[in-house]
Amino acid sequence: MRTINQTWEDFTPAYPAARIAAPDKLLFVDIETTGFTAKNSSLYLIGAAYFAGGFWHIRQWFADSSEDEAALLTDFFSFAADYTHLVHFNGNQFDLPYLLQKCEILGLPYNFDRFEGVDLYKRISPYKFFLHTPNCKQKTLEELLGIDREDLYSGGDLIGLYHAYVKQPDEETLRILLLHNSDDMKGMLQILPLLAFHDLFNSPLTVKKVQANDFVDYHGHDRKELLMKLELPSALPLTVSNLSNGCYFSGERDEGILKAPLYEEEMKYFYSNYKDYYYLPAEDTALHKSVATFVDREHRVQATAATCYTRKFATYLPQWDLFREPFFKRDYKSKELFFELTDEMKKDRAFFSGYAQYLLGRMAKTY
């Protein structure tokens, strides 16, 4: 077994690692193996990136043969004992289970119970529609950010190279094997800015300005919209724009714009306990029986779920579940829900911040 160390002196993550945990408690991990199962393959390389002395470093444990696996794992877990957070890219699906299985096979008493896991893939992939990317593979995300790799191989490509190295070691093959892993480690650090999209959907937003706009839509109809200017929780590494559920978001660095349709019309509020109401056809409204008993019988009928409503002309905003009550609808069978934008809400900046957070969350779930 051999241990290789390098210091990345000219690198500072564009995303503050301290938002995950104290930088000196973060350990980025990636492994290289000759197959997918620990029972039928060899672990030949563990890579770790860590912060110490003001710089980011990469340490690699390399097995010159399968006989080095136990020493590799023992040295790695001994080193990892000083850290509290393991950062990986989809490591819950492969890297960590593989290491645990290999420890069990070799009779080693190591596990990850004391660590908190941070899966970059799981934090970024739910928002890939905002990134306009076909997938969230690490190399795809690196290309999205314009990150250049020196490594030209995939993990699968290197299996044959490692077997050849074991039979006949040479420095160039070793360099290629180590380079792939170190570029994976560097890549994880370089794509950290994409966590800004996780923050966008999971951290409080601040609405700096709110205004109502009039505009003419694509079909030439006069429309109204609510425009909110946002202060984003983290600076976005990409300028993005997306349209969903009739709402529009655009973001650049730490500022965003969110637009929602604004409706000035008559809508209906439906009472759930319709058996306690009469419907008055002439007035097109429902009245509670305690009041409607004074209405002539020929002017009232038993209300149904579809006729048990009152009508109100007001200004409305859309909602896709019960963000705000009472909720209004255009018709009983309509799936679109709305709530009234009251004068009190118009003065409440905290309300608009919460509504902006709600809209972005709904946009994320739509895709």
Phi and psi in degrees as a GROMACS rama.xvg file:
@    title "Ramachandran Plot"
@    xaxis  label "Phi"
@    yaxis  label "Psi"
@TYPE xy
-132.754  152.718  ARG-2
-117.944  129.973  THR-3
-118.092  131.84  ILE-4
-122.698  141.954  ASN-5
-144.985  151.111  GLN-6
-113.382  132.279  THR-7
-98.74  81.4531  TRP-8
-72.3659  -27.8057  GLU-9
-100.495  24.8468  ASP-10
-124.032  132.892  PHE-11
-135.356  123.512  THR-12
-58.2337  137.02  PRO-13
-70.1924  -19.7505  ALA-14
-103.507  129.67  TYR-15
-66.0379  110.953  PRO-16
-59.5703  -23.9373  ALA-17
-63.578  -16.6586  ALA-18
-72.0295  -17.175  ARG-19
-89.1602  -52.2711  ILE-20
-171.494  174.64  ALA-21
-55.2619  126.719  ALA-22
-52.1088  -36.3735  PRO-23
-78.1557  3.90691  ASP-24
-112.397  3.41509  LYS-25
-94.9994  132.44  LEU-26
-127.851  112.624  LEU-27
-84.9569  134.337  PHE-28
-132.302  139.671  VAL-29
-152.426  141.362  ASP-30
-122.614  161.475  ILE-31
-127.97  133.844  GLU-32
-137.066  172.134  THR-33
-98.9635  9.65843  THR-34
-176.186  -175.532  GLY-35
-93.9201  -20.5742  PHE-36
-114.439  139.428  THR-37
-65.2097  -29.0769  ALA-38
-70.2579  -34.5497  LYS-39
-113.856  17.4152  ASN-40
-148.679  174.409  SER-41
-111.81  143.838  SER-42
-92.3482  116.926  LEU-43
-116.606  -6.60053  TYR-44
-157.871  130.37  LEU-45
-119.457  127.645  ILE-46
-113.388  143.803  GLY-47
-140.158  137.033  ALA-48
-113.909  138.562  ALA-49
-151.753  162.006  TYR-50
-109.527  127.828  PHE-51
-159.142  141.313  ALA-52
61.1088  27.5643  GLY-53
85.256  2.7653  GLY-54
-133.139  159.888  PHE-55
-91.9065  138.351  TRP-56
-126.635  156.546  HIS-57
-125.2  128.006  ILE-58
-119.769  135.015  ARG-59
-126.591  132.517  GLN-60
-105.158  116.401  TRP-61
-116.188  131.902  PHE-62
-95.406  119.809  ALA-63
-71.6485  -18.4808  ASP-64
-159.521  170.658  SER-65
-63.6237  -19.1998  SER-66
-68.05  -13.6301  GLU-67
-89.0655  -2.32261  ASP-68
-57.9499  -45.9807  GLU-69
-62.8258  -42.7753  ALA-70
-65.6856  -37.7314  ALA-71
-59.2193  -50.1992  LEU-72
-67.6031  -41.7276  LEU-73
-62.1072  -44.6638  THR-74
-67.6449  -39.9953  ASP-75
-63.5001  -50.2279  PHE-76
-66.3084  -31.1312  PHE-77
-64.6267  -43.3908  SER-78
-66.3079  -41.4786  PHE-79
-68.4216  -15.0865  ALA-80
-61.0344  -21.1596  ALA-81
-84.4694  -0.221962  ASP-82
-115.939  157.951  TYR-83
-113.82  -22.3139  THR-84
-124.118  126.729  HIS-85
-100.494  121.167  LEU-86
-106.828  132.294  VAL-87
-150.215  172.594  HIS-88
-116.53  101.5  PHE-89
60.507  28.2194  ASN-90
-67.8585  -21.9218  GLY-91
-65.6673  -22.7693  ASN-92
-87.2466  -26.7923  GLN-93
-136.662  -64.5529  PHE-94
-54.4472  -54.4811  ASP-95
-68.9091  -46.7196  LEU-96
-59.5665  -37.8689  PRO-97
-62.4175  -46.4508  TYR-98
-62.4297  -40.3489  LEU-99
-64.9981  -43.2053  LEU-100
-64.7534  -39.0065  GLN-101
-66.3053  -38.7455  LYS-102
-62.6393  -41.0513  CYS-103
-64.2064  -42.9595  GLU-104
-62.2341  -39.4784  ILE-105
-88.2962  -1.28632  LEU-106
72.2681  30.935  GLY-107
-96.8529  140.743  LEU-108
-90.1609  37.67  PRO-109
-104.817  149.505  TYR-110
-155.623  -179.274  ASN-111
-111.795  19.8927  PHE-112
-60.1873  -33.5287  ASP-113
-85.0547  -4.27602  ARG-114
-99.1161  150.026  PHE-115
-97.6922  127.229  GLU-116
-89.4314  141.163  GLY-117
-128.396  105.209  VAL-118
-96.2926  107.883  ASP-119
-62.2899  -36.7032  LEU-120
-60.7165  -46.7993  TYR-121
-68.164  -26.4424  LYS-122
-80.8971  -25.382  ARG-123
-100.586  -40.3377  ILE-124
-60.5154  -31.3074  SER-125
-61.7782  -15.8225  PRO-126
-115.936  25.7503  TYR-127
-64.4824  -24.7829  LYS-128
-64.9287  -30.6411  PHE-129
-70.123  -25.3548  PHE-130
-88.6363  -10.226  LEU-131
53.5414  48.1994  HIS-132
-122.989  143.71  THR-133
-69.3461  -24.4392  PRO-134
-155.319  175.823  ASN-135
-120.055  37.0004  CYS-136
-65.2667  151.264  LYS-137
-59.1843  -43.6004  GLN-138
-64.9325  -34.3181  LYS-139
-63.9171  -42.7685  THR-140
-67.8855  -36.2408  LEU-141
-63.3463  -44.0206  GLU-142
-63.266  -37.2977  GLU-143
-58.223  -36.2788  LEU-144
-93.4201  4.79648  LEU-145
73.0384  29.2539  GLY-146
-86.4592  126.924  ILE-147
-94.9807  135.656  ASP-148
-104.659  141.245  ARG-149
-80.4268  -32.834  GLU-150
-67.3514  136.314  ASP-151
-115.842  6.41793  LEU-152
-112.513  159.056  TYR-153
-97.7604  166.935  SER-154
-59.6064  -37.589  GLY-155
-65.7307  -36.6253  GLY-156
-60.6594  -30.3516  ASP-157
-83.0147  -11.9403  LEU-158
-59.9723  -48.6517  ILE-159
-63.3931  -37.6392  GLY-160
-63.3155  -40.0709  LEU-161
-66.8693  -42.8881  TYR-162
-59.94  -39.6692  HIS-163
-66.4379  -37.6783  ALA-164
-63.9544  -41.9414  TYR-165
-60.3191  -39.8465  VAL-166
-72.3671  -38.4921  LYS-167
-146.289  87.399  GLN-168
-61.4297  139.431  PRO-169
-151.301  152.987  ASP-170
-66.2262  -35.0082  GLU-171
-68.4866  -42.4725  GLU-172
-64.084  -41.5075  THR-173
-60.3652  -43.2674  LEU-174
-59.3383  -42.9126  ARG-175
-65.1041  -42.3201  ILE-176
-63.7085  -43.7953  LEU-177
-70.4438  -36.0839  LEU-178
-63.4976  -43.0041  LEU-179
-57.4001  -46.6461  HIS-180
-67.9913  -42.0952  ASN-181
-67.3349  -34.5656  SER-182
-68.0493  -33.034  ASP-183
-63.5425  -42.2288  ASP-184
-65.5991  -46.349  MET-185
-62.6134  -38.7755  LYS-186
-61.1374  -40.1771  GLY-187
-60.5014  -42.351  MET-188
-67.4187  -35.5497  LEU-189
-76.6732  -23.8482  GLN-190
-91.8925  2.63612  ILE-191
-52.627  -35.651  LEU-192
-56.6478  -22.4433  PRO-193
-69.204  -12.8717  LEU-194
-65.0892  -14.2815  LEU-195
-59.7019  -28.5087  ALA-196
-74.5081  -34.2211  PHE-197
-62.9631  -43.4983  HIS-198
-63.2663  -38.1724  ASP-199
-56.4416  -38.5731  LEU-200
-95.7159  -10.4455  PHE-201
-125.559  2.32709  ASN-202
-121.051  155.52  SER-203
-61.0069  138.525  PRO-204
-99.2129  154.499  LEU-205
-119.619  120.603  THR-206
-87.7341  119.299  VAL-207
-90.0778  -29.8868  LYS-208
-152.761  143.111  LYS-209
-132.29  136.571  VAL-210
-153.244  155.879  GLN-211
-101.456  134.141  ALA-212
-120.92  147.537  ASN-213
-102.308  140.285  ASP-214
-153.067  166.579  PHE-215
-108.14  124.413  VAL-216
-78.7167  -177.332  ASP-217
-59.5723  -28.8091  TYR-218
-93.4197  6.33906  HIS-219
84.1012  14.2476  GLY-220
-92.5958  142.881  HIS-221
-72.474  129.422  ASP-222
-132.749  164.411  ARG-223
-125.2  150.563  LYS-224
-143.578  153.335  GLU-225
-98.3423  123.541  LEU-226
-111.685  125.767  LEU-227
-120.262  125.961  MET-228
-94.1216  128.43  LYS-229
-114.121  147.689  LEU-230
-101.906  116.917  GLU-231
-83.7337  149.822  LEU-232
-67.6926  -28.1788  PRO-233
-141.694  147.803  SER-234
-68.9461  127.937  ALA-235
-76.0334  137.428  LEU-236
-79.353  -11.1831  PRO-237
-133.47  148.217  LEU-238
-80.6779  124.403  THR-239
-130.54  156.514  VAL-240
-149.967  141.948  SER-241
-149.816  147.371  ASN-242
-122.187  126.925  LEU-243
-157.267  139.339  SER-244
54.3933  30.9481  ASN-245
77.6161  2.23059  GLY-246
-108.429  152.09  CYS-247
-127.871  134.382  TYR-248
-127.621  137.904  PHE-249
-136.218  141.748  SER-250
-141.146  141.722  GLY-251
-144.311  123.239  GLU-252
54.1735  -122.985  ARG-253
-103.208  19.6847  ASP-254
-126.139  146.12  GLU-255
-142.341  160.936  GLY-256
-126.791  131.017  ILE-257
-127.066  127.284  LEU-258
-118.412  138.242  LYS-259
-132.303  142.532  ALA-260
-64.9034  142.167  PRO-261
-118.442  128.918  LEU-262
-118.598  128.755  TYR-263
-113.299  100.063  GLU-264
-164.716  177.453  GLU-265
-90.7402  129.406  GLU-266
-129.784  172.869  MET-267
-117.682  139.338  LYS-268
-106.618  123.196  TYR-269
-99.335  128.27  PHE-270
-81.4071  138.919  TYR-271
-78.1906  -33.6065  SER-272
-90.429  64.1176  ASN-273
-65.088  -22.2116  TYR-274
-66.7113  -17.0791  LYS-275
-93.5649  9.988  ASP-276
-126.438  153.28  TYR-277
-106.868  149.757  TYR-278
-104.596  132.271  TYR-279
-105.113  99.9229  LEU-280
-57.8904  -39.7792  PRO-281
-65.4108  -36.7063  ALA-282
-92.0919  -10.4258  GLU-283
52.2742  54.1478  ASP-284
-155.367  165.21  THR-285
-110.47  145.72  ALA-286
-128.709  142.921  LEU-287
-63.6919  145.235  HIS-288
-60.7959  -27.461  LYS-289
-64.704  -22.0726  SER-290
-104.719  -41.1753  VAL-291
-70.8027  -11.7116  ALA-292
-63.6646  -19.3629  THR-293
-84.2585  -4.76081  PHE-294
-89.5411  137.743  VAL-295
-54.3817  142.798  ASP-296
-57.4947  -35.0431  ARG-297
-71.5258  -9.98527  GLU-298
-107.466  8.31535  HIS-299
-141.444  149.71  ARG-300
-136.962  159.965  VAL-301
-59.7853  129.587  GLN-302
-72.2848  149.539  ALA-303
-111.626  174.596  THR-304
-58.9148  -33.6637  ALA-305
-82.3619  -16.8336  ALA-306
-113.414  2.60304  THR-307
-90.1834  80.0987  CYS-308
-149.492  163.308  TYR-309
-120.494  156.27  THR-310
-109.909  146.185  ARG-311
-148.31  131.355  LYS-312
-91.8019  123.932  PHE-313
-162.133  -173.911  ALA-314
-100.608  128.747  THR-315
-125.155  152.048  TYR-316
-121.099  150.2  LEU-317
-78.0458  150.751  PRO-318
-146.767  151.05  GLN-319
-109.751  -4.82601  TRP-320
-154.211  -168.636  ASP-321
-82.2686  72.3342  LEU-322
-69.7231  -39.6501  PHE-323
-141.167  135.995  ARG-324
-116.369  152.483  GLU-325
-73.3697  154.43  PRO-326
-105.611  150.309  PHE-327
-120.707  156.71  PHE-328
-138.284  160.012  LYS-329
-78.9711  -39.1119  ARG-330
-145.116  163.881  ASP-331
-61.0671  -42.0316  TYR-332
-83.4206  -5.76313  LYS-333
-66.9037  139.186  SER-334
-91.4505  -7.95522  LYS-335
-81.743  131.558  GLU-336
-114.449  150.381  LEU-337
-141.92  160.64  PHE-338
-133.797  155.172  PHE-339
-77.4718  132.631  GLU-340
-87.35  101.089  LEU-341
-85.8954  167.27  THR-342
-62.9931  -33.5721  ASP-343
-65.8153  -41.516  GLU-344
-63.5271  -36.8391  MET-345
-61.2506  -22.175  LYS-346
-97.5364  -1.54472  LYS-347
-105.451  99.801  ASP-348
-66.1928  -33.0448  ARG-349
-64.1238  -36.042  ALA-350
-60.6175  -45.8613  PHE-351
-66.4539  -35.4007  PHE-352
-63.4951  -42.4658  SER-353
-66.2332  -38.3846  GLY-354
-67.851  -39.0954  TYR-355
-61.5038  -43.1583  ALA-356
-62.0028  -41.5429  GLN-357
-62.4334  -46.6347  TYR-358
-61.0251  -44.6474  LEU-359
-63.1892  -38.867  LEU-360
-62.4784  -40.2471  GLY-361
-69.0235  -36.5673  ARG-362
-62.6247  -38.6709  MET-363
-66.0771  -38.3526  ALA-364
-76.3079  -17.4917  LYS-365
-69.8203  -33.2855  THR-366
